[in-house]
């Protein structure tokens, strides 16, 4: 197996784990455990710890992935539109509103807000940083 093929499979598996985490966050909120994530993603807890560090590391990776997806969607929409800048901005703003009020953004932001009160948590800061880049 080539190095590129292995990297592609690893990235696919990583995204599957993040999607499983998002499903759990939508259902159960911030109180999910690595055991629940491992079961939902059908992987070992060791894989989670090796790839992400801990539960907060998984959620932090999810925050980054969601922000990346939002940026790509916004850039794609804006660049694909014809017309003057005002109409392009209005259309892009509508997409941004849809994204920010969607299930995924709400679930991730709820967790980040719940964790933001804890001194050791970096999730709230990560959400703010990713959404403002």
N, CA, C and O atoms as a Tinker XYZ file with bonds, in Angstrom:
   532  protein
     1  N      0.840000   -1.171000    0.000000    73     2
     2  CA     0.000000    0.000000    0.000000    64     1     3
     3  C      0.888000    1.239000    0.000000    63     2     4     5
     4  O      1.833000    1.331000    0.784000    81     3
     5  N      0.581000    2.194000   -0.885000    73     3     6
     6  CA     1.391000    3.404000   -0.961000    64     5     7
     7  C      1.131000    4.292000    0.246000    63     6     8     9
     8  O      0.119000    4.168000    0.936000    81     7
     9  N      2.067000    5.179000    0.474000    73     7    10
    10  CA     1.967000    6.111000    1.594000    64     9    11
    11  C      0.738000    7.008000    1.443000    63    10    12    13
    12  O      0.044000    7.283000    2.422000    81    11
    13  N      0.467000    7.466000    0.211000    73    11    14
    14  CA    -0.698000    8.311000   -0.045000    64    13    15
    15  C     -1.991000    7.552000    0.209000    63    14    16    17
    16  O     -2.942000    8.106000    0.761000    81    15
    17  N     -2.029000    6.289000   -0.192000    73    15    18
    18  CA    -3.221000    5.473000    0.013000    64    17    19
    19  C     -3.482000    5.256000    1.503000    63    18    20    21
    20  O     -4.623000    5.308000    1.960000    81    19
    21  N     -2.413000    5.014000    2.245000    73    19    22
    22  CA    -2.553000    4.820000    3.687000    64    21    23
    23  C     -3.020000    6.104000    4.353000    63    22    24    25
    24  O     -3.872000    6.065000    5.241000    81    23
    25  N     -2.473000    7.245000    3.937000    73    23    26
    26  CA    -2.887000    8.532000    4.494000    64    25    27
    27  C     -4.363000    8.810000    4.185000    63    26    28    29
    28  O     -5.099000    9.309000    5.036000    81    27
    29  N     -4.782000    8.483000    2.968000    73    27    30
    30  CA    -6.180000    8.705000    2.579000    64    29    31
    31  C     -7.111000    7.841000    3.429000    63    30    32    33
    32  O     -8.154000    8.319000    3.875000    81    31
    33  N     -6.752000    6.586000    3.657000    73    31    34
    34  CA    -7.572000    5.706000    4.490000    64    33    35
    35  C     -7.616000    6.195000    5.934000    63    34    36    37
    36  O     -8.659000    6.135000    6.586000    81    35
    37  N     -6.487000    6.674000    6.424000    73    35    38
    38  CA    -6.439000    7.207000    7.788000    64    37    39
    39  C     -7.335000    8.429000    7.907000    63    38    40    41
    40  O     -8.056000    8.569000    8.895000    81    39
    41  N     -7.303000    9.308000    6.924000    73    39    42
    42  CA    -8.134000   10.510000    6.953000    64    41    43
    43  C     -9.619000   10.144000    6.875000    63    42    44    45
    44  O    -10.440000   10.745000    7.568000    81    43
    45  N     -9.960000    9.184000    6.055000    73    43    46
    46  CA   -11.359000    8.726000    5.969000    64    45    47
    47  C    -11.808000    8.193000    7.324000    63    46    48    49
    48  O    -12.905000    8.508000    7.786000    81    47
    49  N    -10.969000    7.394000    7.952000    73    47    50
    50  CA   -11.317000    6.822000    9.263000    64    49    51
    51  C    -11.423000    7.911000   10.326000    63    50    52    53
    52  O    -12.310000    7.865000   11.179000    81    51
    53  N    -10.532000    8.877000   10.276000    73    51    54
    54  CA   -10.572000   10.005000   11.208000    64    53    55
    55  C    -11.897000   10.758000   11.069000    63    54    56    57
    56  O    -12.527000   11.101000   12.070000    81    55
    57  N    -12.315000   11.014000    9.835000    73    55    58
    58  CA   -13.583000   11.711000    9.605000    64    57    59
    59  C    -14.772000   10.872000   10.062000    63    58    60    61
    60  O    -15.759000   11.423000   10.549000    81    59
    61  N    -14.695000    9.551000    9.913000    73    59    62
    62  CA   -15.762000    8.674000   10.408000    64    61    63
    63  C    -15.884000    8.788000   11.927000    63    62    64    65
    64  O    -16.992000    8.823000   12.462000    81    63
    65  N    -14.766000    8.845000   12.605000    73    63    66
    66  CA   -14.773000    8.991000   14.065000    64    65    67
    67  C    -15.374000   10.339000   14.454000    63    66    68    69
    68  O    -16.154000   10.421000   15.402000    81    67
    69  N    -15.016000   11.385000   13.732000    73    67    70
    70  CA   -15.568000   12.706000   14.043000    64    69    71
    71  C    -17.073000   12.759000   13.775000    63    70    72    73
    72  O    -17.813000   13.387000   14.532000    81    71
    73  N    -17.524000   12.113000   12.715000    73    71    74
    74  CA   -18.978000   12.053000   12.446000    64    73    75
    75  C    -19.701000   11.271000   13.536000    63    74    76    77
    76  O    -20.803000   11.641000   13.938000    81    75
    77  N    -19.088000   10.194000   14.014000    73    75    78
    78  CA   -19.681000    9.427000   15.112000    64    77    79
    79  C    -19.768000   10.281000   16.369000    63    78    80    81
    80  O    -20.759000   10.229000   17.097000    81    79
    81  N    -18.732000   11.062000   16.620000    73    79    82
    82  CA   -18.731000   11.962000   17.776000    64    81    83
    83  C    -19.845000   12.989000   17.650000    63    82    84    85
    84  O    -20.539000   13.276000   18.626000    81    83
    85  N    -20.019000   13.535000   16.471000    73    83    86
    86  CA   -21.074000   14.521000   16.253000    64    85    87
    87  C    -22.456000   13.898000   16.469000    63    86    88    89
    88  O    -23.332000   14.529000   17.061000    81    87
    89  N    -22.655000   12.678000   15.998000    73    87    90
    90  CA   -23.948000   12.005000   16.233000    64    89    91
    91  C    -24.228000   11.893000   17.726000    63    90    92    93
    92  O    -25.347000   12.142000   18.176000    81    91
    93  N    -23.213000   11.520000   18.488000    73    91    94
    94  CA   -23.381000   11.399000   19.939000    64    93    95
    95  C    -23.663000   12.747000   20.595000    63    94    96    97
    96  O    -24.510000   12.843000   21.484000    81    95
    97  N    -22.960000   13.781000   20.163000    73    95    98
    98  CA   -23.193000   15.107000   20.723000    64    97    99
    99  C    -24.611000   15.583000   20.451000    63    98   100   101
   100  O    -25.234000   16.212000   21.306000    81    99
   101  N    -25.118000   15.284000   19.268000    73    99   102
   102  CA   -26.495000   15.660000   18.943000    64   101   103
   103  C    -27.491000   14.942000   19.842000    63   102   104   105
   104  O    -28.493000   15.521000   20.261000    81   103
   105  N    -27.209000   13.683000   20.130000    73   103   106
   106  CA   -28.134000   12.879000   20.949000    64   105   107
   107  C    -28.009000   13.141000   22.439000    63   106   108   109
   108  O    -29.014000   13.221000   23.145000    81   107
   109  N    -26.755000   13.279000   22.930000    73   107   110
   110  CA   -26.518000   13.266000   24.376000    64   109   111
   111  C    -25.892000   14.535000   24.935000    63   110   112   113
   112  O    -25.845000   14.696000   26.155000    81   111
   113  N    -25.420000   15.423000   24.108000    73   111   114
   114  CA   -24.800000   16.643000   24.608000    64   113   115
   115  C    -23.373000   16.420000   25.074000    63   114   116   117
   116  O    -22.708000   15.467000   24.669000    81   115
   117  N    -22.921000   17.315000   25.929000    73   115   118
   118  CA   -21.513000   17.393000   26.309000    64   117   119
   119  C    -21.023000   16.232000   27.162000    63   118   120   121
   120  O    -19.813000   16.041000   27.283000    81   119
   121  N    -21.912000   15.456000   27.753000    73   119   122
   122  CA   -21.497000   14.427000   28.698000    64   121   123
   123  C    -21.040000   13.118000   28.100000    63   122   124   125
   124  O    -20.975000   12.117000   28.813000    81   123
   125  N    -20.720000   13.086000   26.820000    73   123   126
   126  CA   -20.317000   11.818000   26.208000    64   125   127
   127  C    -18.918000   11.410000   26.663000    63   126   128   129
   128  O    -18.114000   12.244000   27.080000    81   127
   129  N    -18.646000   10.112000   26.575000    73   127   130
   130  CA   -17.360000    9.570000   27.012000    64   129   131
   131  C    -16.596000    8.992000   25.826000    63   130   132   133
   132  O    -17.154000    8.775000   24.751000    81   131
   133  N    -15.317000    8.750000   26.045000    73   131   134
   134  CA   -14.520000    8.106000   24.988000    64   133   135
   135  C    -15.031000    6.696000   24.722000    63   134   136   137
   136  O    -14.959000    6.221000   23.589000    81   135
   137  N    -15.539000    6.029000   25.732000    73   135   138
   138  CA   -16.100000    4.684000   25.525000    64   137   139
   139  C    -17.298000    4.749000   24.589000    63   138   140   141
   140  O    -17.442000    3.902000   23.708000    81   139
   141  N    -18.155000    5.743000   24.769000    73   139   142
   142  CA   -19.302000    5.901000   23.875000    64   141   143
   143  C    -18.857000    6.234000   22.453000    63   142   144   145
   144  O    -19.401000    5.712000   21.479000    81   143
   145  N    -17.870000    7.103000   22.352000    73   143   146
   146  CA   -17.359000    7.463000   21.021000    64   145   147
   147  C    -16.767000    6.240000   20.333000    63   146   148   149
   148  O    -17.036000    5.997000   19.157000    81   147
   149  N    -15.964000    5.471000   21.059000    73   147   150
   150  CA   -15.345000    4.275000   20.487000    64   149   151
   151  C    -16.420000    3.290000   20.019000    63   150   152   153
   152  O    -16.300000    2.704000   18.943000    81   151
   153  N    -17.454000    3.110000   20.815000    73   151   154
   154  CA   -18.524000    2.185000   20.432000    64   153   155
   155  C    -19.258000    2.696000   19.190000    63   154   156   157
   156  O    -19.526000    1.929000   18.266000    81   155
   157  N    -19.579000    3.979000   19.172000    73   155   158
   158  CA   -20.308000    4.558000   18.033000    64   157   159
   159  C    -19.467000    4.512000   16.761000    63   158   160   161
   160  O    -19.988000    4.272000   15.672000    81   159
   161  N    -18.167000    4.743000   16.906000    73   159   162
   162  CA   -17.267000    4.767000   15.745000    64   161   163
   163  C    -16.729000    3.381000   15.393000    63   162   164   165
   164  O    -16.043000    3.209000   14.386000    81   163
   165  N    -17.043000    2.414000   16.219000    73   163   166
   166  CA   -16.562000    1.037000   16.036000    64   165   167
   167  C    -15.040000    0.992000   15.932000    63   166   168   169
   168  O    -14.466000    0.452000   14.987000    81   167
   169  N    -14.413000    1.588000   16.952000    73   167   170
   170  CA   -12.962000    1.548000   17.049000    64   169   171
   171  C    -12.595000    1.362000   18.511000    63   170   172   173
   172  O    -13.468000    1.383000   19.378000    81   171
   173  N    -11.336000    1.185000   18.785000    73   171   174
   174  CA   -10.898000    1.006000   20.164000    64   173   175
   175  C    -10.659000    2.363000   20.825000    63   174   176   177
   176  O    -10.401000    3.360000   20.151000    81   175
   177  N    -10.747000    2.382000   22.139000    73   175   178
   178  CA   -10.407000    3.602000   22.869000    64   177   179
   179  C     -8.942000    3.939000   22.651000    63   178   180   181
   180  O     -8.575000    5.114000   22.634000    81   179
   181  N     -8.110000    2.937000   22.486000    73   179   182
   182  CA    -6.690000    3.172000   22.242000    64   181   183
   183  C     -6.476000    3.977000   20.968000    63   182   184   185
   184  O     -5.621000    4.862000   20.923000    81   183
   185  N     -7.259000    3.668000   19.927000    73   183   186
   186  CA    -7.171000    4.438000   18.681000    64   185   187
   187  C     -7.521000    5.891000   18.940000    63   186   188   189
   188  O     -6.843000    6.798000   18.456000    81   187
   189  N     -8.575000    6.108000   19.700000    73   187   190
   190  CA    -8.977000    7.487000   20.013000    64   189   191
   191  C     -7.868000    8.220000   20.753000    63   190   192   193
   192  O     -7.532000    9.354000   20.413000    81   191
   193  N     -7.302000    7.569000   21.767000    73   191   194
   194  CA    -6.243000    8.208000   22.544000    64   193   195
   195  C     -4.996000    8.454000   21.695000    63   194   196   197
   196  O     -4.348000    9.491000   21.831000    81   195
   197  N     -4.660000    7.503000   20.819000    73   195   198
   198  CA    -3.486000    7.678000   19.961000    64   197   199
   199  C     -3.669000    8.814000   18.966000    63   198   200   201
   200  O     -2.736000    9.578000   18.718000    81   199
   201  N     -4.860000    8.932000   18.394000    73   199   202
   202  CA    -5.096000    9.925000   17.355000    64   201   203
   203  C     -5.453000   11.300000   17.899000    63   202   204   205
   204  O     -5.077000   12.318000   17.318000    81   203
   205  N     -6.183000   11.335000   19.021000    73   203   206
   206  CA    -6.737000   12.606000   19.486000    64   205   207
   207  C     -6.294000   13.012000   20.890000    63   206   208   209
   208  O     -6.518000   14.157000   21.282000    81   207
   209  N     -5.689000   12.137000   21.644000    73   207   210
   210  CA    -5.247000   12.453000   22.993000    64   209   211
   211  C     -6.264000   12.087000   24.046000    63   210   212   213
   212  O     -6.008000   11.210000   24.872000    81   211
   213  N     -7.413000   12.739000   24.037000    73   211   214
   214  CA    -8.464000   12.470000   25.009000    64   213   215
   215  C     -9.804000   12.910000   24.425000    63   214   216   217
   216  O     -9.884000   13.286000   23.256000    81   215
   217  N    -10.849000   12.861000   25.239000    73   215   218
   218  CA   -12.189000   13.224000   24.765000    64   217   219
   219  C    -12.218000   14.661000   24.267000    63   218   220   221
   220  O    -12.785000   14.944000   23.212000    81   219
   221  N    -11.610000   15.566000   25.018000    73   219   222
   222  CA   -11.586000   16.958000   24.580000    64   221   223
   223  C    -10.807000   17.129000   23.282000    63   222   224   225
   224  O    -11.138000   17.988000   22.465000    81   223
   225  N     -9.778000   16.317000   23.094000    73   223   226
   226  CA    -9.029000   16.357000   21.844000    64   225   227
   227  C     -9.883000   15.933000   20.656000    63   226   228   229
   228  O     -9.747000   16.478000   19.561000    81   227
   229  N    -10.761000   14.962000   20.872000    73   227   230
   230  CA   -11.676000   14.523000   19.809000    64   229   231
   231  C    -12.638000   15.654000   19.483000    63   230   232   233
   232  O    -12.868000   15.972000   18.317000    81   231
   233  N    -13.195000   16.254000   20.518000    73   231   234
   234  CA   -14.151000   17.337000   20.301000    64   233   235
   235  C    -13.459000   18.541000   19.680000    63   234   236   237
   236  O    -14.035000   19.213000   18.824000    81   235
   237  N    -12.245000   18.817000   20.098000    73   235   238
   238  CA   -11.474000   19.910000   19.507000    64   237   239
   239  C    -11.229000   19.651000   18.014000    63   238   240   241
   240  O    -11.340000   20.568000   17.200000    81   239
   241  N    -10.900000   18.420000   17.659000    73   239   242
   242  CA   -10.725000   18.061000   16.249000    64   241   243
   243  C    -12.041000   18.250000   15.487000    63   242   244   245
   244  O    -12.039000   18.677000   14.332000    81   243
   245  N    -13.152000   17.933000   16.132000    73   243   246
   246  CA   -14.466000   18.129000   15.521000    64   245   247
   247  C    -14.742000   19.615000   15.306000    63   246   248   249
   248  O    -15.260000   20.002000   14.259000    81   247
   249  N    -14.404000   20.440000   16.278000    73   247   250
   250  CA   -14.567000   21.892000   16.150000    64   249   251
   251  C    -13.780000   22.389000   14.935000    63   250   252   253
   252  O    -14.310000   23.138000   14.114000    81   251
   253  N    -12.531000   21.976000   14.823000    73   251   254
   254  CA   -11.692000   22.398000   13.694000    64   253   255
   255  C    -12.269000   21.908000   12.365000    63   254   256   257
   256  O    -12.276000   22.647000   11.380000    81   255
   257  N    -12.749000   20.678000   12.338000    73   255   258
   258  CA   -13.314000   20.107000   11.108000    64   257   259
   259  C    -14.581000   20.849000   10.699000    63   258   260   261
   260  O    -14.775000   21.139000    9.519000    81   259
   261  N    -15.433000   21.155000   11.652000    73   259   262
   262  CA   -16.657000   21.893000   11.355000    64   261   263
   263  C    -16.334000   23.292000   10.831000    63   262   264   265
   264  O    -16.963000   23.760000    9.882000    81   263
   265  N    -15.365000   23.954000   11.441000    73   263   266
   266  CA   -14.974000   25.289000   10.987000    64   265   267
   267  C    -14.371000   25.235000    9.583000    63   266   268   269
   268  O    -14.648000   26.099000    8.751000    81   267
   269  N    -13.547000   24.218000    9.323000    73   267   270
   270  CA   -12.961000   24.060000    7.987000    64   269   271
   271  C    -14.060000   23.867000    6.948000    63   270   272   273
   272  O    -14.028000   24.479000    5.880000    81   271
   273  N    -15.024000   23.019000    7.263000    73   271   274
   274  CA   -16.131000   22.774000    6.340000    64   273   275
   275  C    -16.939000   24.036000    6.075000    63   274   276   277
   276  O    -17.360000   24.290000    4.946000    81   275
   277  N    -17.152000   24.822000    7.123000    73   275   278
   278  CA   -17.894000   26.063000    6.960000    64   277   279
   279  C    -17.133000   27.034000    6.059000    63   278   280   281
   280  O    -17.712000   27.644000    5.160000    81   279
   281  N    -15.834000   27.169000    6.309000    73   279   282
   282  CA   -15.028000   28.075000    5.477000    64   281   283
   283  C    -15.061000   27.640000    4.005000    63   282   284   285
   284  O    -15.220000   28.473000    3.113000    81   283
   285  N    -14.912000   26.342000    3.760000    73   283   286
   286  CA   -14.930000   25.848000    2.383000    64   285   287
   287  C    -16.279000   26.102000    1.722000    63   286   288   289
   288  O    -16.339000   26.507000    0.561000    81   287
   289  N    -17.357000   25.864000    2.456000    73   287   290
   290  CA   -18.693000   26.101000    1.904000    64   289   291
   291  C    -18.891000   27.582000    1.581000    63   290   292   293
   292  O    -19.428000   27.930000    0.529000    81   291
   293  N    -18.457000   28.441000    2.486000    73   291   294
   294  CA   -18.610000   29.882000    2.279000    64   293   295
   295  C    -17.769000   30.360000    1.096000    63   294   296   297
   296  O    -18.253000   31.117000    0.254000    81   295
   297  N    -16.529000   29.925000    1.033000    73   295   298
   298  CA   -15.664000   30.334000   -0.079000    64   297   299
   299  C    -16.215000   29.824000   -1.406000    63   298   300   301
   300  O    -16.241000   30.551000   -2.399000    81   299
   301  N    -16.656000   28.562000   -1.411000    73   299   302
   302  CA   -17.218000   27.993000   -2.636000    64   301   303
   303  C    -18.447000   28.748000   -3.100000    63   302   304   305
   304  O    -18.593000   29.039000   -4.288000    81   303
   305  N    -19.331000   29.066000   -2.166000    73   303   306
   306  CA   -20.546000   29.811000   -2.513000    64   305   307
   307  C    -20.190000   31.184000   -3.047000    63   306   308   309
   308  O    -20.672000   31.585000   -4.107000    81   307
   309  N    -19.359000   31.900000   -2.330000    73   307   310
   310  CA   -19.028000   33.267000   -2.726000    64   309   311
   311  C    -18.356000   33.299000   -4.092000    63   310   312   313
   312  O    -18.678000   34.143000   -4.929000    81   311
   313  N    -17.421000   32.377000   -4.315000    73   311   314
   314  CA   -16.674000   32.371000   -5.577000    64   313   315
   315  C    -17.499000   31.896000   -6.760000    63   314   316   317
   316  O    -17.172000   32.206000   -7.906000    81   315
   317  N    -18.576000   31.141000   -6.498000    73   315   318
   318  CA   -19.389000   30.616000   -7.596000    64   317   319
   319  C    -20.495000   31.576000   -8.024000    63   318   320   321
   320  O    -21.138000   31.365000   -9.052000    81   319
   321  N    -20.712000   32.608000   -7.254000    73   319   322
   322  CA   -21.812000   33.524000   -7.545000    64   321   323
   323  C    -21.427000   34.562000   -8.589000    63   322   324   325
   324  O    -20.283000   35.010000   -8.667000    81   323
   325  N    -22.427000   34.928000   -9.391000    73   323   326
   326  CA   -22.274000   36.028000  -10.335000    64   325   327
   327  C    -22.944000   37.255000   -9.730000    63   326   328   329
   328  O    -23.679000   37.157000   -8.747000    81   327
   329  N    -22.687000   38.376000  -10.314000    73   327   330
   330  CA   -23.362000   39.587000   -9.879000    64   329   331
   331  C    -22.449000   40.493000   -9.093000    63   330   332   333
   332  O    -21.251000   40.254000   -8.944000    81   331
   333  N    -23.073000   41.550000   -8.595000    73   331   334
   334  CA   -22.302000   42.543000   -7.853000    64   333   335
   335  C    -21.976000   42.021000   -6.455000    63   334   336   337
   336  O    -22.504000   41.000000   -6.012000    81   335
   337  N    -21.113000   42.731000   -5.790000    73   335   338
   338  CA   -20.629000   42.303000   -4.477000    64   337   339
   339  C    -21.773000   42.228000   -3.469000    63   338   340   341
   340  O    -21.789000   41.338000   -2.619000    81   339
   341  N    -22.726000   43.151000   -3.556000    73   339   342
   342  CA   -23.846000   43.157000   -2.602000    64   341   343
   343  C    -24.682000   41.882000   -2.714000    63   342   344   345
   344  O    -25.010000   41.270000   -1.698000    81   343
   345  N    -25.026000   41.480000   -3.924000    73   343   346
   346  CA   -25.833000   40.268000   -4.082000    64   345   347
   347  C    -25.038000   39.026000   -3.682000    63   346   348   349
   348  O    -25.604000   38.079000   -3.135000    81   347
   349  N    -23.738000   39.022000   -3.948000    73   347   350
   350  CA   -22.900000   37.897000   -3.550000    64   349   351
   351  C    -22.824000   37.799000   -2.024000    63   350   352   353
   352  O    -22.889000   36.704000   -1.465000    81   351
   353  N    -22.688000   38.944000   -1.355000    73   351   354
   354  CA   -22.637000   38.954000    0.109000    64   353   355
   355  C    -23.963000   38.511000    0.712000    63   354   356   357
   356  O    -23.968000   37.766000    1.692000    81   355
   357  N    -25.083000   38.947000    0.155000    73   355   358
   358  CA   -26.399000   38.548000    0.672000    64   357   359
   359  C    -26.589000   37.042000    0.560000    63   358   360   361
   360  O    -27.061000   36.403000    1.500000    81   359
   361  N    -26.229000   36.483000   -0.565000    73   359   362
   362  CA   -26.366000   35.042000   -0.748000    64   361   363
   363  C    -25.444000   34.279000    0.187000    63   362   364   365
   364  O    -25.829000   33.254000    0.749000    81   363
   365  N    -24.230000   34.779000    0.353000    73   363   366
   366  CA   -23.280000   34.132000    1.256000    64   365   367
   367  C    -23.754000   34.241000    2.704000    63   366   368   369
   368  O    -23.583000   33.307000    3.487000    81   367
   369  N    -24.344000   35.371000    3.057000    73   367   370
   370  CA   -24.852000   35.549000    4.423000    64   369   371
   371  C    -25.975000   34.555000    4.717000    63   370   372   373
   372  O    -26.068000   34.030000    5.827000    81   371
   373  N    -26.822000   34.298000    3.730000    73   371   374
   374  CA   -27.906000   33.328000    3.918000    64   373   375
   375  C    -27.327000   31.930000    4.176000    63   374   376   377
   376  O    -27.821000   31.202000    5.037000    81   375
   377  N    -26.289000   31.563000    3.437000    73   375   378
   378  CA   -25.640000   30.269000    3.662000    64   377   379
   379  C    -25.011000   30.220000    5.054000    63   378   380   381
   380  O    -25.132000   29.216000    5.756000    81   379
   381  N    -24.348000   31.289000    5.449000    73   379   382
   382  CA   -23.726000   31.341000    6.774000    64   381   383
   383  C    -24.779000   31.163000    7.869000    63   382   384   385
   384  O    -24.551000   30.437000    8.837000    81   383
   385  N    -25.907000   31.808000    7.721000    73   383   386
   386  CA   -26.985000   31.660000    8.699000    64   385   387
   387  C    -27.468000   30.215000    8.755000    63   386   388   389
   388  O    -27.698000   29.677000    9.838000    81   387
   389  N    -27.620000   29.590000    7.600000    73   387   390
   390  CA   -28.026000   28.176000    7.573000    64   389   391
   391  C    -27.015000   27.292000    8.280000    63   390   392   393
   392  O    -27.389000   26.395000    9.035000    81   391
   393  N    -25.740000   27.540000    8.038000    73   391   394
   394  CA   -24.686000   26.742000    8.668000    64   393   395
   395  C    -24.679000   26.958000   10.177000    63   394   396   397
   396  O    -24.638000   25.997000   10.946000    81   395
   397  N    -24.718000   28.208000   10.595000    73   395   398
   398  CA   -24.595000   28.535000   12.016000    64   397   399
   399  C    -25.804000   28.100000   12.838000    63   398   400   401
   400  O    -25.699000   27.932000   14.053000    81   399
   401  N    -26.943000   27.918000   12.190000    73   399   402
   402  CA   -28.128000   27.473000   12.912000    64   401   403
   403  C    -28.430000   26.001000   12.652000    63   402   404   405
   404  O    -29.477000   25.499000   13.062000    81   403
   405  N    -27.526000   25.316000   11.980000    73   403   406
   406  CA   -27.703000   23.904000   11.689000    64   405   407
   407  C    -27.391000   23.035000   12.901000    63   406   408   409
   408  O    -26.755000   23.483000   13.855000    81   407
   409  N    -27.842000   21.802000   12.851000    73   407   410
   410  CA   -27.669000   20.860000   13.961000    64   409   411
   411  C    -26.208000   20.684000   14.374000    63   410   412   413
   412  O    -25.898000   20.654000   15.565000    81   411
   413  N    -25.318000   20.569000   13.398000    73   411   414
   414  CA   -23.906000   20.323000   13.714000    64   413   415
   415  C    -23.306000   21.498000   14.469000    63   414   416   417
   416  O    -22.647000   21.305000   15.491000    81   415
   417  N    -23.525000   22.714000   13.979000    73   415   418
   418  CA   -22.959000   23.898000   14.642000    64   417   419
   419  C    -23.532000   24.055000   16.044000    63   418   420   421
   420  O    -22.803000   24.379000   16.981000    81   419
   421  N    -24.813000   23.830000   16.189000    73   419   422
   422  CA   -25.437000   23.968000   17.508000    64   421   423
   423  C    -24.873000   22.939000   18.478000    63   422   424   425
   424  O    -24.558000   23.276000   19.619000    81   423
   425  N    -24.742000   21.698000   18.043000    73   423   426
   426  CA   -24.215000   20.645000   18.926000    64   425   427
   427  C    -22.785000   20.947000   19.357000    63   426   428   429
   428  O    -22.456000   20.823000   20.536000    81   427
   429  N    -21.940000   21.340000   18.420000    73   427   430
   430  CA   -20.541000   21.630000   18.738000    64   429   431
   431  C    -20.439000   22.867000   19.634000    63   430   432   433
   432  O    -19.664000   22.875000   20.590000    81   431
   433  N    -21.204000   23.893000   19.336000    73   431   434
   434  CA   -21.147000   25.110000   20.141000    64   433   435
   435  C    -21.680000   24.891000   21.554000    63   434   436   437
   436  O    -21.169000   25.490000   22.500000    81   435
   437  N    -22.685000   24.054000   21.710000    73   435   438
   438  CA   -23.185000   23.740000   23.052000    64   437   439
   439  C    -22.095000   23.116000   23.908000    63   438   440   441
   440  O    -21.911000   23.486000   25.068000    81   439
   441  N    -21.380000   22.171000   23.329000    73   439   442
   442  CA   -20.302000   21.516000   24.074000    64   441   443
   443  C    -19.217000   22.525000   24.419000    63   442   444   445
   444  O    -18.731000   22.561000   25.549000    81   443
   445  N    -18.842000   23.337000   23.450000    73   443   446
   446  CA   -17.795000   24.332000   23.699000    64   445   447
   447  C    -18.217000   25.306000   24.790000    63   446   448   449
   448  O    -17.408000   25.667000   25.645000    81   447
   449  N    -19.474000   25.733000   24.768000    73   447   450
   450  CA   -19.946000   26.661000   25.799000    64   449   451
   451  C    -19.978000   25.985000   27.169000    63   450   452   453
   452  O    -19.638000   26.603000   28.178000    81   451
   453  N    -20.385000   24.725000   27.201000    73   451   454
   454  CA   -20.419000   24.005000   28.468000    64   453   455
   455  C    -19.017000   23.842000   29.035000    63   454   456   457
   456  O    -18.827000   23.893000   30.251000    81   455
   457  N    -18.044000   23.648000   28.171000    73   455   458
   458  CA   -16.668000   23.450000   28.606000    64   457   459
   459  C    -15.934000   24.762000   28.850000    63   458   460   461
   460  O    -14.916000   24.777000   29.542000    81   459
   461  N    -16.430000   25.855000   28.298000    73   459   462
   462  CA   -15.720000   27.132000   28.379000    64   461   463
   463  C    -15.575000   27.629000   29.815000    63   462   464   465
   464  O    -14.658000   28.392000   30.120000    81   463
   465  N    -16.466000   27.203000   30.688000    73   463   466
   466  CA   -16.410000   27.650000   32.089000    64   465   467
   467  C    -15.291000   26.977000   32.865000    63   466   468   469
   468  O    -14.905000   27.451000   33.934000    81   467
   469  N    -14.773000   25.892000   32.349000    73   467   470
   470  CA   -13.713000   25.184000   33.036000    64   469   471
   471  C    -12.370000   25.811000   32.669000    63   470   472   473
   472  O    -12.086000   26.041000   31.494000    81   471
   473  N    -11.561000   26.080000   33.662000    73   471   474
   474  CA   -10.285000   26.747000   33.430000    64   473   475
   475  C     -9.375000   25.974000   32.480000    63   474   476   477
   476  O     -8.652000   26.577000   31.687000    81   475
   477  N     -9.407000   24.648000   32.554000    73   475   478
   478  CA    -8.489000   23.845000   31.757000    64   477   479
   479  C     -8.984000   23.604000   30.328000    63   478   480   481
   480  O     -8.249000   23.066000   29.501000    81   479
   481  N    -10.208000   23.995000   30.039000    73   479   482
   482  CA   -10.782000   23.701000   28.730000    64   481   483
   483  C    -10.327000   24.696000   27.676000    63   482   484   485
   484  O    -10.251000   25.899000   27.923000    81   483
   485  N    -10.027000   24.170000   26.501000    73   483   486
   486  CA    -9.641000   25.008000   25.373000    64   485   487
   487  C    -10.714000   25.014000   24.290000    63   486   488   489
   488  O    -10.537000   25.630000   23.239000    81   487
   489  N    -11.836000   24.323000   24.549000    73   487   490
   490  CA   -12.846000   24.169000   23.506000    64   489   491
   491  C    -13.521000   25.488000   23.147000    63   490   492   493
   492  O    -13.668000   25.808000   21.967000    81   491
   493  N    -13.931000   26.250000   24.149000    73   491   494
   494  CA   -14.564000   27.540000   23.866000    64   493   495
   495  C    -13.642000   28.461000   23.094000    63   494   496   497
   496  O    -14.068000   29.133000   22.155000    81   495
   497  N    -12.382000   28.493000   23.488000    73   495   498
   498  CA   -11.405000   29.324000   22.788000    64   497   499
   499  C    -11.206000   28.839000   21.356000    63   498   500   501
   500  O    -11.032000   29.646000   20.443000    81   499
   501  N    -11.230000   27.525000   21.160000    73   499   502
   502  CA   -11.043000   26.962000   19.815000    64   501   503
   503  C    -12.199000   27.333000   18.900000    63   502   504   505
   504  O    -11.992000   27.681000   17.737000    81   503
   505  N    -13.422000   27.257000   19.429000    73   503   506
   506  CA   -14.577000   27.641000   18.617000    64   505   507
   507  C    -14.458000   29.096000   18.198000    63   506   508   509
   508  O    -14.643000   29.426000   17.027000    81   507
   509  N    -14.154000   29.958000   19.142000    73   507   510
   510  CA   -14.019000   31.376000   18.827000    64   509   511
   511  C    -12.915000   31.594000   17.801000    63   510   512   513
   512  O    -13.102000   32.344000   16.843000    81   511
   513  N    -11.781000   30.955000   17.986000    73   511   514
   514  CA   -10.665000   31.133000   17.058000    64   513   515
   515  C    -11.003000   30.616000   15.663000    63   514   516   517
   516  O    -10.703000   31.275000   14.668000    81   515
   517  N    -11.629000   29.435000   15.587000    73   515   518
   518  CA   -11.934000   28.851000   14.287000    64   517   519
   519  C    -12.994000   29.639000   13.523000    63   518   520   521
   520  O    -12.906000   29.775000   12.302000    81   519
   521  N    -13.990000   30.155000   14.230000    73   519   522
   522  CA   -15.066000   30.873000   13.547000    64   521   523
   523  C    -14.635000   32.270000   13.139000    63   522   524   525
   524  O    -15.270000   32.882000   12.280000    81   523
   525  N    -13.567000   32.788000   13.738000    73   523   526
   526  CA   -13.157000   34.152000   13.413000    64   525   527
   527  C    -11.933000   34.203000   12.503000    63   526   528   529
   528  O    -11.460000   35.293000   12.184000    81   527
   529  N    -11.416000   33.075000   12.084000    73   527   530
   530  CA   -10.239000   33.070000   11.182000    64   529   531
   531  C    -10.580000   33.664000    9.845000    63   530   532
   532  O     -9.721000   33.742000    8.967000    81   531
